[in-house]
């Protein structure tokens, strides 16, 4: 699948079959993308049949660039409705089947997207770190939530959350009522991300956690996998489907207002011409000017190449010098992480800025660690909110290791349990605040490296923990607690 659109579906942990379906495909040169998430309803077998009909009809409707995307999406939904109603009349065991769906045409070339929606599947837009819900839930509880009468937490736990009042296949009203299908058009700017999903995701994962995971992971496949993994961690009570579309065009850059080099040069030449009536104080032959400028430019290029080569050489030397750090946790082959520790590693790798706040609704304590969590960022402040890292059975390596690019890590309110080595560093700065070590043989291992065959002058001092500034009670001051 192309790097800027991806879809994934999962049965979940409670269902035996998957009544969800999705479409995500390129219509014209990867600049026009069709995407849809369909959730079948109506019994064990009927939901799958309805979702299959919708998938087939939507795919048949779109084979190239549509002249009118919204009109064509409406036609696809109405054709699907006709097919489902006709099928219900010939198969009595499918009399209750229907489906809900959200469909998008993303026109990356023109920075626009169009959508059509019926039911409680959802469409979100992620822009500049903010997740915006585009579609409306066609249900009573969804109306209460969208209108602000219920907050998200209460809506997610409401017993009638999944009772919908609109679906494809319910009746012929979709063919006559223009308001039955929700449609819209909106800008799709470079860097924007669209999320289409079934309620199997949004019933299990709140908007804040969805946002957090969409901002992590280096590929759309990783983001989708993390979302589904968290939905399953939180219960996985329904089928879960995620489709992601990204406008992968580079953001537009504002041209500088100041004159460019050529304009400045022309201005200088004009000024010289204006002053040509006066003889220069230190006349030089005109033929010497251009070679002099060419010489300076050539010298500058050579200097830049030398600096570039030196920088690359120093980087490779630094990487080579840092190699002994990995020997703290030797591993003959790449280990397979569990979903929670993979989410944590992704959070370390892709956190925005230098502060990472771990949510206890994403990371369920204890997080079992079976392979070292590696910190690569120059500086990272981790606020853990009491989350516990616990060594998996038989694991003897470090919980967290700072690699060569990392220089400073601060851990706040994190707990380590059962590690041979909790934290491994090498000539790096480590700050700890409210960090607890339980049954850890070596809480912090600092490997100090000196240059080979060169005299070293150093003073290795004992680590003195900072004074505990926790207020004392009257009893504790008197020696009784």
Protein Blocks (a to p, Z undefined) as FASTA:
>chain_A
ZZkbccdddebjmbmbdfbdcddddfbgolaccddddddeeijklmmmmmmmmmmmmmmm
pmbdcfblmlmmmmmmmmmmmmmmmmmmmmmklmmgccddddddddfknopacdddedjb
dcdddeehiacdfbdcdbfklmmmmnopacfklmmmpmklmmcfbdehjbmmlmmmmklp
ccddddddehiacddddfklmmmpcfklmmmmmmgojbfklmmmmmmmmmmmnnopaccd
ddddddfbdcdddddfbdcfklmmmmmmmmmmmmmmpccfbdcdfklmmmmmmmmmmmmm
mmmmmmmmmmmmmmmmmmmmmmmmmmmmgcfbdcdddfklmmmmmmmmmcghjbdcddfk
lmccddddfbdcddfbfbdcddekhpacdddehiabdfbdcdfklmbdcdehiacehiab
lbdcehiacddehiacehifblbacdddddehiacddddddddddddfbdcdfklmnopZ
Z
